[in-house]
Amino acid sequence: MTQRIGCGIDVVELPRLRTALSRNGQAFLRRVFTSREVAYANARPRTRLLHLAGRFAAKEAVLKAVSCLAPNATLAMRDIEIRNDRHGRPHVIVHRKGFSRMTIHISLSHVSSVAVASAMAIRR
């Protein structure tokens, strides 16, 4: 069985995300994040922006990785959900038909001013 691999990476500067949130507030959150992702970030008020930035970067990285394997696929940011497993490891859930044959791995990291994420999509 042949496998194809796509990869993506993204970096989000916290000041730019803060500006987007102050400008577009709830509309931005609804357009980009699922309610579960917003609740996850809101439950951590001190690091809320870092968690949102990490998830934003992860979604962008996933879009880039998926576009390598399916250039005509159209995914919205809200079609991609970043959750943590019971050990705190992030994983991807795609809320769109046609992606069941694709496995997506992600890695997130952040410091005080930036968040970065990488994604690897593998099609079986």
DSSP file (Angstrom, degrees, kcal/mol; ACC not computed):
  #  RESIDUE AA STRUCTURE BP1 BP2  ACC     N-H-->O    O-->H-N    N-H-->O    O-->H-N    TCO  KAPPA ALPHA  PHI   PSI    X-CA   Y-CA   Z-CA
    1    1 A M              0   0    0      0, 0.0     2,-0.3     0, 0.0   123,-0.0   0.000 360.0 360.0 360.0 128.1    0.0    0.0    0.0
    2    2 A T        -     0   0    0    122,-0.1     2,-0.4     2,-0.0     0, 0.0  -0.629 360.0-159.3 -84.6 137.8    1.4    3.4   -1.0
    3    3 A Q        -     0   0    0     -2,-0.3     2,-0.4   119,-0.0   121,-0.2  -0.934   1.9-158.2-115.3 141.8    1.4    6.2    1.4
    4    4 A R  E     -A  123   0A   0    119,-1.7   119,-2.7    -2,-0.4     2,-0.4  -0.924  10.2-155.7-114.5 145.7    1.7    9.9    0.5
    5    5 A I  E     -A  122   0A   0     -2,-0.4     2,-0.4   117,-0.2   117,-0.2  -0.965  10.6-175.6-126.3 137.4    2.8   12.5    3.0
    6    6 A G  E     -A  121   0A   0    115,-2.7   115,-3.1    -2,-0.4     2,-0.3  -0.967   9.4-163.1-125.5 146.5    2.2   16.2    3.2
    7    7 A C  E     +A  120   0A   0     -2,-0.4     2,-0.3   113,-0.2   113,-0.2  -0.937   9.1 176.4-131.1 155.7    3.7   18.6    5.7
    8    8 A G  E     -A  119   0A   0    111,-2.3   111,-3.0    -2,-0.3     2,-0.3  -0.989   6.5-170.7-152.4 155.6    2.9   22.1    7.0
    9    9 A I  E     -A  118   0A   0     -2,-0.3     2,-0.3   109,-0.2   109,-0.2  -0.987   5.3-177.9-145.4 150.8    4.2   24.6    9.5
   10   10 A D  E     -A  117   0A   0    107,-2.3   107,-2.3    -2,-0.3     2,-0.4  -0.993  12.2-156.4-152.0 148.8    2.9   27.9   10.8
   11   11 A V  E     -A  116   0A   0     -2,-0.3     2,-0.5   105,-0.2   105,-0.2  -0.986   8.9-163.3-125.0 134.2    4.0   30.6   13.3
   12   12 A V  E     -A  115   0A   0    103,-3.2   103,-2.4    -2,-0.4     2,-0.5  -0.978  11.9-144.4-121.2 125.3    1.6   33.0   15.0
   13   13 A E  E >>  -A  114   0A   0     -2,-0.5     4,-1.7   101,-0.2     3,-0.6  -0.766  14.7-138.7 -85.5 128.0    2.8   36.2   16.7
   14   14 A L  H 3> S+     0   0    0     99,-2.7     4,-2.8    -2,-0.5     5,-0.2   0.857  99.4  57.9 -59.1 -39.1    0.7   36.9   19.8
   15   15 A P  H 3> S+     0   0    0      0, 0.0     4,-2.0     0, 0.0    -1,-0.2   0.888 106.9  49.5 -60.3 -35.8    0.5   40.6   19.2
   16   16 A R  H <> S+     0   0    0     -3,-0.6     4,-2.2     2,-0.2    -2,-0.2   0.901 112.5  46.7 -69.0 -39.6   -1.1   40.0   15.8
   17   17 A L  H  X S+     0   0    0     -4,-1.7     4,-2.5     2,-0.2     5,-0.2   0.903 110.4  53.3 -67.2 -40.2   -3.6   37.5   17.2
   18   18 A R  H  X S+     0   0    0     -4,-2.8     4,-2.2     1,-0.2    -2,-0.2   0.901 109.6  49.1 -59.6 -41.4   -4.4   40.0   20.0
   19   19 A T  H  X S+     0   0    0     -4,-2.0     4,-2.3    -5,-0.2     5,-0.2   0.923 110.0  50.4 -64.4 -45.0   -5.1   42.7   17.4
   20   20 A A  H  X S+     0   0    0     -4,-2.2     4,-2.6     1,-0.2     5,-0.4   0.899 112.6  47.6 -60.2 -40.8   -7.4   40.4   15.4
   21   21 A L  H  X S+     0   0    0     -4,-2.5     4,-2.0     1,-0.2    -1,-0.2   0.883 112.5  47.7 -68.6 -38.6   -9.3   39.5   18.6
   22   22 A S  H  < S+     0   0    0     -4,-2.2    -2,-0.2    -5,-0.2    -1,-0.2   0.844 117.7  43.0 -72.1 -31.3   -9.7   43.1   19.7
   23   23 A R  H  < S+     0   0    0     -4,-2.3    -2,-0.2    -5,-0.2    -1,-0.2   0.913 134.1  14.8 -77.0 -45.0  -10.8   44.2   16.2
   24   24 A N  H >X S+     0   0    0     -4,-2.6     3,-1.3    -5,-0.2     4,-1.2   0.470  82.6 171.4-117.4  -5.3  -13.2   41.3   15.4
   25   25 A G  H 3X  +     0   0    0     -4,-2.0     4,-2.1    -5,-0.4     3,-0.4   0.081  69.7   9.0  40.2-122.2  -13.8   39.7   18.8
   26   26 A Q  H 3> S+     0   0    0      1,-0.2     4,-2.8     2,-0.2    -1,-0.3   0.820 127.2  58.9 -62.2 -34.6  -16.5   37.1   18.9
   27   27 A A  H <> S+     0   0    0     -3,-1.3     4,-1.9     2,-0.2    -1,-0.2   0.915 108.0  46.9 -62.5 -41.5  -16.9   37.0   15.1
   28   28 A F  H  X S+     0   0    0     -4,-1.2     4,-2.0    -3,-0.4     5,-0.3   0.936 112.3  49.5 -63.7 -47.2  -13.3   36.0   14.7
   29   29 A L  H  X S+     0   0    0     -4,-2.1     4,-2.6     1,-0.2    -2,-0.2   0.918 112.6  47.3 -59.4 -44.3  -13.6   33.3   17.4
   30   30 A R  H  < S+     0   0    0     -4,-2.8    -1,-0.2     1,-0.2    -2,-0.2   0.844 113.1  49.2 -66.6 -33.8  -16.7   31.9   15.8
   31   31 A R  H  < S+     0   0    0     -4,-1.9    47,-0.5    -5,-0.2    -1,-0.2   0.825 125.1  25.4 -74.3 -31.6  -15.1   31.9   12.3
   32   32 A V  H  < S+     0   0    0     -4,-2.0     2,-0.3    -5,-0.1    -2,-0.2   0.844 115.6  48.4-103.0 -41.5  -11.9   30.2   13.4
   33   33 A F     <  -     0   0    0     -4,-2.6     2,-0.1    -5,-0.3    45,-0.1  -0.731  69.9-123.7-112.7 151.5  -12.4   28.1   16.5
   34   34 A T     >  -     0   0    0     -2,-0.3     4,-2.1    46,-0.2     5,-0.2  -0.450  36.1-109.0 -78.9 163.3  -14.9   25.5   17.6
   35   35 A S  H  > S+     0   0    0      1,-0.2     4,-2.4     2,-0.2     5,-0.2   0.853 121.0  55.9 -62.9 -32.8  -16.8   26.1   20.8
   36   36 A R  H  > S+     0   0    0      2,-0.2     4,-2.2     1,-0.2    -1,-0.2   0.892 106.8  48.9 -66.2 -39.4  -14.8   23.4   22.5
   37   37 A E  H  > S+     0   0    0      2,-0.2     4,-2.1     1,-0.2    -2,-0.2   0.901 111.9  48.5 -67.0 -40.8  -11.5   25.1   21.5
   38   38 A V  H  X S+     0   0    0     -4,-2.1     4,-3.0     2,-0.2    -2,-0.2   0.917 111.2  50.3 -65.0 -42.9  -12.7   28.4   22.9
   39   39 A A  H  X S+     0   0    0     -4,-2.4     4,-1.7     2,-0.2    -2,-0.2   0.903 108.6  53.0 -61.8 -41.2  -13.9   26.8   26.1
   40   40 A Y  H  < S+     0   0    0     -4,-2.2    -1,-0.2     1,-0.2    -2,-0.2   0.935 113.9  41.9 -59.1 -47.7  -10.5   25.1   26.5
   41   41 A A  H >< S+     0   0    0     -4,-2.1     3,-1.8     1,-0.2    -2,-0.2   0.908 112.1  54.1 -67.5 -42.2   -8.6   28.4   26.1
   42   42 A N  H 3< S+     0   0    0     -4,-3.0    -1,-0.2     1,-0.3    -2,-0.2   0.779  98.4  63.9 -64.9 -26.1  -11.1   30.3   28.4
   43   43 A A  T 3< S+     0   0    0     -4,-1.7    -1,-0.3     1,-0.3    -2,-0.2   0.568 103.1  52.2 -73.1  -7.1  -10.5   27.7   31.1
   44   44 A R    X>  +     0   0    0     -3,-1.8     3,-1.0    -4,-0.2     4,-0.5  -0.623  68.9 170.9-125.9  70.8   -6.9   28.9   31.2
   45   45 A P  G >4 S+     0   0    0      0, 0.0     3,-0.6     0, 0.0     4,-0.3   0.818  74.3  54.2 -57.3 -36.4   -7.3   32.7   31.6
   46   46 A R  G 34 S+     0   0    0      1,-0.2     3,-0.1     2,-0.1     4,-0.1   0.843 124.5  24.9 -67.9 -32.5   -3.6   33.4   32.3
   47   47 A T  G <> S+     0   0    0     -3,-1.0     4,-2.1    -6,-0.2    -1,-0.2   0.109  85.1 121.2-118.2  20.1   -2.5   31.6   29.1
   48   48 A R  H <X S+     0   0    0     -3,-0.6     4,-2.3    -4,-0.5     5,-0.2   0.903  75.7  48.9 -51.8 -50.3   -5.7   32.0   27.0
   49   49 A L  H  > S+     0   0    0     -4,-0.3     4,-2.7     1,-0.2    -1,-0.2   0.879 109.2  52.9 -63.2 -38.3   -4.0   33.8   24.1
   50   50 A L  H  > S+     0   0    0     -3,-0.2     4,-2.5     2,-0.2    -1,-0.2   0.912 110.0  48.3 -61.9 -42.1   -1.2   31.3   23.9
   51   51 A H  H  X S+     0   0    0     -4,-2.1     4,-2.0     2,-0.2    -2,-0.2   0.901 113.1  46.9 -67.7 -40.1   -3.6   28.4   23.6
   52   52 A L  H  X S+     0   0    0     -4,-2.3     4,-2.6    -5,-0.2    -2,-0.2   0.917 112.9  50.1 -65.3 -42.2   -5.7   30.2   20.9
   53   53 A A  H  X S+     0   0    0     -4,-2.7     4,-2.8    -5,-0.2    -2,-0.2   0.910 109.6  50.9 -63.3 -42.2   -2.5   31.1   19.1
   54   54 A G  H  X S+     0   0    0     -4,-2.5     4,-2.2     1,-0.2    -1,-0.2   0.906 112.5  45.8 -61.9 -41.9   -1.2   27.5   19.2
   55   55 A R  H  X S+     0   0    0     -4,-2.0     4,-2.4     2,-0.2    -2,-0.2   0.875 111.7  51.7 -70.1 -37.3   -4.5   26.2   17.9
   56   56 A F  H  X S+     0   0    0     -4,-2.6     4,-2.3     2,-0.2    -2,-0.2   0.948 111.8  46.8 -61.6 -47.6   -4.6   28.8   15.1
   57   57 A A  H  X S+     0   0    0     -4,-2.8     4,-2.5     1,-0.2    -2,-0.2   0.894 111.7  52.0 -61.0 -40.4   -1.0   27.8   14.1
   58   58 A A  H  X S+     0   0    0     -4,-2.2     4,-2.6     2,-0.2    -1,-0.2   0.910 108.4  50.2 -63.7 -42.2   -2.0   24.1   14.2
   59   59 A K  H  X S+     0   0    0     -4,-2.4     4,-2.5     2,-0.2    -1,-0.2   0.919 112.0  47.8 -63.0 -43.3   -5.0   24.7   11.9
   60   60 A E  H  X S+     0   0    0     -4,-2.3     4,-2.1     2,-0.2    -2,-0.2   0.914 112.0  49.7 -62.9 -42.7   -2.9   26.6    9.4
   61   61 A A  H  X S+     0   0    0     -4,-2.5     4,-2.5     2,-0.2    58,-0.2   0.899 110.7  50.4 -63.4 -40.5   -0.2   23.9    9.5
   62   62 A V  H  X S+     0   0    0     -4,-2.6     4,-3.0     2,-0.2     5,-0.3   0.923 108.2  52.5 -63.2 -44.4   -2.9   21.3    8.9
   63   63 A L  H  X S+     0   0    0     -4,-2.5     4,-2.0     1,-0.2    -1,-0.2   0.910 111.7  46.8 -57.9 -42.1   -4.4   23.2    6.0
   64   64 A K  H  X S+     0   0    0     -4,-2.1     4,-0.9     2,-0.2    -1,-0.2   0.917 113.8  47.1 -66.4 -43.9   -0.9   23.3    4.4
   65   65 A A  H >X S+     0   0    0     -4,-2.5     4,-0.8     1,-0.2     3,-0.6   0.921 113.8  47.3 -64.5 -44.3   -0.2   19.6    5.0
   66   66 A V  H >X S+     0   0    0     -4,-3.0     4,-2.9     1,-0.2     3,-0.8   0.870 104.5  60.7 -65.8 -37.0   -3.6   18.6    3.6
   67   67 A S  H 3< S+     0   0    0     -4,-2.0    -1,-0.2    -5,-0.3    -2,-0.2   0.765  97.5  60.3 -65.2 -23.0   -3.2   20.8    0.6
   68   68 A C  H << S+     0   0    0     -4,-0.9    -1,-0.3    -3,-0.6    -2,-0.2   0.849 116.7  31.4 -67.9 -33.4   -0.1   18.8   -0.4
   69   69 A L  H << S+     0   0    0     -3,-0.8    -2,-0.2    -4,-0.8    -1,-0.2   0.767 135.8  23.8 -95.6 -30.3   -2.2   15.6   -0.6
   70   70 A A    ><  +     0   0    0     -4,-2.9     3,-1.8    -5,-0.1    -1,-0.2  -0.648  64.6 174.8-138.0  76.8   -5.5   17.1   -1.7
   71   71 A P  T 3  S+     0   0    0      0, 0.0    -1,-0.1     0, 0.0    -4,-0.1   0.738  82.2  48.8 -61.5 -23.3   -4.9   20.4   -3.5
   72   72 A N  T 3  S+     0   0    0      2,-0.1     2,-0.1    -5,-0.0    -5,-0.1   0.484  84.9 112.6 -94.7  -2.9   -8.6   20.8   -4.5
   73   73 A A    <   -     0   0    0     -3,-1.8     2,-0.6    -7,-0.2    -3,-0.1  -0.453  56.8-148.8 -70.5 139.7  -10.0   20.0   -1.0
   74   74 A T        +     0   0    0     -2,-0.1     2,-0.4     2,-0.0    -2,-0.1  -0.941  21.6 171.8-114.5 115.3  -11.6   22.9    0.7
   75   75 A L        -     0   0    0     -2,-0.6     2,-0.2   -12,-0.0    21,-0.0  -0.967  20.1-147.1-119.8 135.7  -11.4   23.0    4.5
   76   76 A A    >>  -     0   0    0     -2,-0.4     3,-1.4     1,-0.1     4,-0.6  -0.640  31.0-110.0 -92.7 159.9  -12.5   25.8    6.7
   77   77 A M  G >4 S+     0   0    0      1,-0.3     3,-1.2    -2,-0.2   -45,-0.1   0.878 120.4  54.6 -56.7 -38.0  -10.7   26.6    9.9
   78   78 A R  G 34 S+     0   0    0    -47,-0.5    -1,-0.3     1,-0.3    17,-0.1   0.641  94.8  68.0 -74.5 -12.9  -13.7   25.4   11.9
   79   79 A D  G <4 S+     0   0    0     -3,-1.4    16,-3.7    15,-0.1     2,-0.5   0.697  95.4  67.1 -73.0 -18.3  -13.6   22.0   10.0
   80   80 A I  E <<  -C   94   0B   0     -3,-1.2     2,-0.4    -4,-0.6    14,-0.2  -0.904  69.3-172.4-106.8 124.9  -10.3   21.4   11.9
   81   81 A E  E     -C   93   0B   0     12,-2.9    12,-2.5    -2,-0.5     2,-0.6  -0.971  11.8-153.1-121.7 132.6  -10.5   20.9   15.6
   82   82 A I  E     +C   92   0B   0     -2,-0.4     2,-0.3    10,-0.2    10,-0.2  -0.907  24.5 168.9-104.5 120.2   -7.5   20.7   17.9
   83   83 A R  E     -C   91   0B   0      8,-2.4     8,-2.9    -2,-0.6     2,-0.4  -0.833  29.7-126.0-123.6 163.5   -8.1   18.7   21.1
   84   84 A N  E     -C   90   0B   0     -2,-0.3     5,-0.1     6,-0.3     2,-0.0  -0.913  21.9-134.0-109.0 140.0   -5.8   17.3   23.8
   85   85 A D    >   -     0   0    0      4,-2.8     3,-2.3    -2,-0.4    -1,-0.0  -0.168  44.0 -82.5 -78.7-176.5   -5.9   13.6   24.7
   86   86 A R  T 3  S+     0   0    0      1,-0.3    -1,-0.1     2,-0.1    -2,-0.0   0.660 132.7  52.9 -66.3 -14.0   -6.0   12.5   28.4
   87   87 A H  T 3  S-     0   0    0      2,-0.1    -1,-0.3     0, 0.0    -2,-0.0   0.377 121.7-105.5 -98.2   2.5   -2.2   13.0   28.5
   88   88 A G  S <  S+     0   0    0     -3,-2.3    -2,-0.1     1,-0.3     0, 0.0   0.464  73.4 141.8  89.3   1.6   -2.4   16.5   27.2
   89   89 A R        -     0   0    0      1,-0.1    -4,-2.8    -5,-0.1    -1,-0.3  -0.615  50.7-123.4 -79.8 132.5   -1.1   15.7   23.8
   90   90 A P  E     +C   84   0B   0      0, 0.0    16,-0.4     0, 0.0     2,-0.3  -0.466  34.2 174.1 -75.1 145.8   -2.7   17.6   20.9
   91   91 A H  E     -C   83   0B   0     -8,-2.9    -8,-2.4    -2,-0.1     2,-0.4  -0.955  25.8-113.7-145.2 166.3   -4.4   15.8   18.1
   92   92 A V  E     -C   82   0B   0     12,-0.6     2,-0.4    -2,-0.3   -10,-0.2  -0.816  18.0-172.0-108.5 137.6   -6.6   16.7   15.1
   93   93 A I  E     -C   81   0B   0    -12,-2.5   -12,-2.9    -2,-0.4     2,-0.6  -0.998  12.9-154.1-122.6 125.6  -10.2   16.0   14.4
   94   94 A V  E     -C   80   0B   0     -2,-0.4     2,-1.2   -14,-0.2   -14,-0.2  -0.895   1.9-159.3-101.5 120.0  -11.4   16.9   10.9
   95   95 A H        +     0   0    0    -16,-3.7     2,-0.3    -2,-0.6   -15,-0.1  -0.491  61.9  90.8 -95.0  62.4  -15.2   17.6   10.8
   96   96 A R  S >  S-     0   0    0     -2,-1.2     3,-0.8   -17,-0.1    -2,-0.1  -0.961  77.3-111.7-156.4 135.7  -15.5   17.0    7.1
   97   97 A K  T 3  S+     0   0    0     -2,-0.3    -2,-0.0     1,-0.2     0, 0.0  -0.304  95.1  44.3 -65.9 152.8  -16.3   13.9    5.0
   98   98 A G  T 3  S+     0   0    0      4,-0.0    -1,-0.2     0, 0.0     3,-0.2   0.451  87.9  89.0  95.2   1.4  -13.6   12.5    2.8
   99   99 A F    X   +     0   0    0     -3,-0.8     3,-1.4     1,-0.1    -2,-0.1   0.246  50.6 102.0-113.8  12.6  -10.7   12.7    5.3
  100  100 A S  T 3  S+     0   0    0      1,-0.3    -1,-0.1     3,-0.0    -3,-0.0   0.745  79.7  55.5 -70.5 -22.0  -11.1    9.3    6.9
  101  101 A R  T 3  S+     0   0    0     -3,-0.2    23,-2.4    22,-0.0     2,-0.5   0.336  96.3  84.3 -90.5   8.7   -8.2    7.9    4.9
  102  102 A M  E <   -B  123   0A   0     -3,-1.4     2,-0.5    21,-0.2    21,-0.2  -0.935  60.9-160.7-115.5 131.9   -5.9   10.6    6.1
  103  103 A T  E     -B  122   0A   0     19,-3.0    19,-3.1    -2,-0.5     2,-0.5  -0.931  10.8-162.6-107.4 133.8   -4.0   10.6    9.4
  104  104 A I  E     -B  121   0A   0     -2,-0.5   -12,-0.6    17,-0.2     2,-0.4  -0.970   5.5-169.6-123.9 125.1   -2.8   13.9   10.7
  105  105 A H  E     -B  120   0A   0     15,-2.9    15,-2.7    -2,-0.5     2,-0.3  -0.891  11.0-174.1-109.1 141.2   -0.1   14.3   13.3
  106  106 A I  E     -B  119   0A   0     -2,-0.4     2,-0.4   -16,-0.4    13,-0.2  -0.930  16.0-163.2-133.5 159.0    0.7   17.7   14.9
  107  107 A S  E     -B  118   0A   0     11,-2.1    11,-2.3    -2,-0.3     2,-0.3  -0.991  12.5-167.6-139.1 134.8    3.1   19.3   17.3
  108  108 A L  E     +B  117   0A   0     -2,-0.4     2,-0.3     9,-0.2     9,-0.2  -0.898  10.4 167.2-121.7 149.6    2.6   22.6   19.1
  109  109 A S  E     -B  116   0A   0      7,-2.3     7,-3.2    -2,-0.3     2,-0.3  -0.979   5.8-180.0-154.4 154.4    4.9   24.9   21.0
  110  110 A H  E     -B  115   0A   0     -2,-0.3     5,-0.2     5,-0.2     2,-0.2  -0.996  12.2-171.5-155.1 154.2    4.8   28.4   22.3
  111  111 A V        -     0   0    0      3,-2.5     3,-0.1    -2,-0.3    -2,-0.0  -0.635  58.0 -71.3-126.7-171.0    6.8   31.0   24.2
  112  112 A S  S    S+     0   0    0     -2,-0.2     3,-0.1     1,-0.2   -62,-0.0   0.747 128.4  24.2 -62.2 -24.8    5.6   34.4   25.5
  113  113 A S  S    S+     0   0    0      1,-0.2   -99,-2.7   -99,-0.1     2,-0.3   0.584 120.9  35.6-119.4 -12.0    5.4   36.1   22.1
  114  114 A V  E     -A   13   0A   0   -101,-0.2    -3,-2.5    -3,-0.1     2,-0.4  -0.980  51.6-156.6-143.1 155.0    4.9   33.3   19.5
  115  115 A A  E     -AB  12 110A   0   -103,-2.4  -103,-3.2    -2,-0.3     2,-0.4  -0.978  15.8-169.3-125.7 144.2    3.2   30.0   18.9
  116  116 A V  E     -AB  11 109A   0     -7,-3.2    -7,-2.3    -2,-0.4     2,-0.3  -0.973   5.1-178.7-133.6 147.4    4.4   27.5   16.3
  117  117 A A  E     -AB  10 108A   0   -107,-2.3  -107,-2.3    -2,-0.4     2,-0.3  -0.997   8.5-163.2-144.4 147.0    2.8   24.3   15.0
  118  118 A S  E     -AB   9 107A   0    -11,-2.3   -11,-2.1    -2,-0.3     2,-0.4  -0.948   9.3-166.0-126.0 152.6    3.8   21.6   12.5
  119  119 A A  E     -AB   8 106A   0   -111,-3.0  -111,-2.3    -2,-0.3     2,-0.4  -0.994   9.9-164.7-139.2 144.1    1.6   19.1   10.9
  120  120 A M  E     -AB   7 105A   0    -15,-2.7   -15,-2.9    -2,-0.4     2,-0.5  -0.989   9.6-163.3-128.9 122.5    2.1   15.9    8.9
  121  121 A A  E     -AB   6 104A   0   -115,-3.1  -115,-2.7    -2,-0.4     2,-0.5  -0.898   4.7-168.3-106.1 133.2   -0.7   14.4    6.9
  122  122 A I  E     -AB   5 103A   0    -19,-3.1   -19,-3.0    -2,-0.5     2,-0.5  -0.982   6.3-157.4-125.3 124.4   -0.5   10.8    5.7
  123  123 A R  E      AB   4 102A   0   -119,-2.7  -119,-1.7    -2,-0.5   -21,-0.2  -0.891 360.0 360.0-103.2 125.9   -2.8    9.3    3.2
  124  124 A R              0   0    0    -23,-2.4    -1,-0.1    -2,-0.5   -22,-0.1   0.440 360.0 360.0 -85.4 360.0   -3.2    5.6    3.2
